[in-house]
Amino acid sequence: MSKKIDKKIVGYKVVSDEPAAEVPAVEQESNIIQMHEKVSRPESLAGSTYKIKTPLSDHALYLTINDIVLNEGTDHELRRPFEVFINSKNMDHFQWIVALTRVVSAVFRKGGDCTFLVEELKAVFDPQGGYFKPGGKFMPSLVAEIGWAIEDHLQKIGMLKKTEIPEHQQKIMDEKRAEFEGTAAAKEEPSDFPANAEVCKKCSVKAVILLDGCMTCLNCGDSKCG
């Protein structure tokens, strides 16, 4: 029985009654795409943006990490960081921020274990001194806070595990904290300076505030504006 084909033939295959041969497990494993520098960038990437606000600047930094999804839709699906960008209105740190983002992005695209970047960045100390975040968390430098943001992102995509405190240890810490807060509240004395004042580098008194656009000490009068 003949059949007329009205359209252009663009491909063909041989129909067989024999069952299709199973792909060997070794070949399946070889088809798994791992992260490496030759992986091409897709047209669009999903990512997350983290706001970094420090007392060192009036303008916040916005850290964006874009991820690439490898082996999408398979049992070997992986989400890996691909590139990082930092944006801010403050141009004082523009030069080293561009350098940092390019190096970190290159390490991400290189593949392998990139989690070592977190500890390396968190270990950077500012010779001018660090600062405290809301809640009392100390940051030794702006670079270290960028490292903390990257660590938080790697934990969200499953590349790092969040450190959990054992239940019995957490209970002891809660008891000690409650005891300390009760003692501190009893000993707390009224201050002559605003509660949000910073420590003065000259007289070591917590009395530095932003006055007329300049950090000024209310105790000794020291000012960055002279």
Sequence and secondary structure as in RCSB ss.txt:
>XXXX:A:sequence
MSKKIDKKIVGYKVVSDEPAAEVPAVEQESNIIQMHEKVSRPESLAGSTYKIKTPLSDHALYLTINDIVLNEGTD
HELRRPFEVFINSKNMDHFQWIVALTRVVSAVFRKGGDCTFLVEELKAVFDPQGGYFKPGGKFMPSLVAEIGWAI
EDHLQKIGMLKKTEIPEHQQKIMDEKRAEFEGTAAAKEEPSDFPANAEVCKKCSVKAVILLDGCMTCLNCGDSKC
G
>XXXX:A:secstr
      S         SS      HHHHHHT     TT    S  EEEEEEE  TT SS EEEEEEEEEESTTST
T EEEEEEEEEE S  TTHHHHHHHHHHHHHHHHH S  THHHHHHHT   TT  EE TTS EES HHHHHHHHH
HHHHHHTTSS      HHHHHHHHHHHHHHHHHHHHH    SS TT EE TTT  EEEEEETTEEEETTT  BTT
 
